[in-house]
C-alpha cells in the first residue's frame, strides 16, 4: 500500500525530471508556490500517515483470515456449531471470528433475529476498519482547493504587479506570475490523486473482507443446519471429563 501511494505521488515528479528539471529547480518550483504550499505539504504527510496506518491495521485484521474461514467451516461440518464457535472464540482478535461467532451464538434464534445480530456485528467491524479513511477523502477534497486558492491569489498578485509597475507591454511580468500561480494547482493535484487512489484501494479491501465474512457465515450456518445442531450448549455437548468434574463438585 505504501509503495502504491509513493508510486502514484512520484509520477508527476518523474515527468518533470524527464523534461530536464533537476532537484534544485524542483525545489525552487515548490518555493515559488508561496505560503499555501505549506498546508498542501501537510495534507500530503497526513494522507501518507493514514494510508500506512490503515494498511497495517487491515493487514493485521485480515492476516490468516482465509485459513480461519476454512477452519470455522470445517469445524462446523465435522462437529457442529459448538466446535465452530470454539474456533471463533480461540481467534477472538480477528474481525472475521467475531462476526461469524456472533452468528453461531444465535443459531437457536429465528432468522430475522439472527440476521440482525450478524448485521450489527458486521457493521461494527466495518466501521472500525473505516474509521481512518475519512482523512484521505478530505485530503482529496481539500488539496486541489488549496491549490486553486493559491492559483487565484497568484493571479491577483501577477495582475497587481503589472498594474502597479506599468507593465503594459511587459509579458514577462504576467508570465512569471502565472508560472508561480499554477504551481500550487499542480501541487494540490499531486497530493490529491494518490490520496483518492489509496482511499478507494483500502475501501475495496474492506468490501472484500465483508464479502468474505458473509461467505464464511453462510457456509458455517449451512454446515450446522445439515448436522441439525445449534450453537447453544446442550446436555449432549457436555464431555465425559466435564461430567466427572461436575459429579466430584456435587459430592
Secondary structure, 3 states (H helix, E strand, C coil): CHHHHHHHHHHHHHHHHHCCCCHHHHHHHHHHCCCHHHHHHHHHHHHHHHHHHHHHHHHHHHCCHHHHHHHHHHHHHHHCHHHHHHHHHHCCCCHHHHHHHHHHHCCCCCHHHHHHHHHHHHHHHHHHHHCCCHHHHHHHHHHHHHHHHHHHHHHHHHHHHHHHCCCCCCHHHHHHHHHHHHHHHHHHHHHHHHHHHHHHHHHHHHHHHHHHHHHHHHHHHHHHHHHCCCCCCCHHHCCHHHHHHHHHHHC
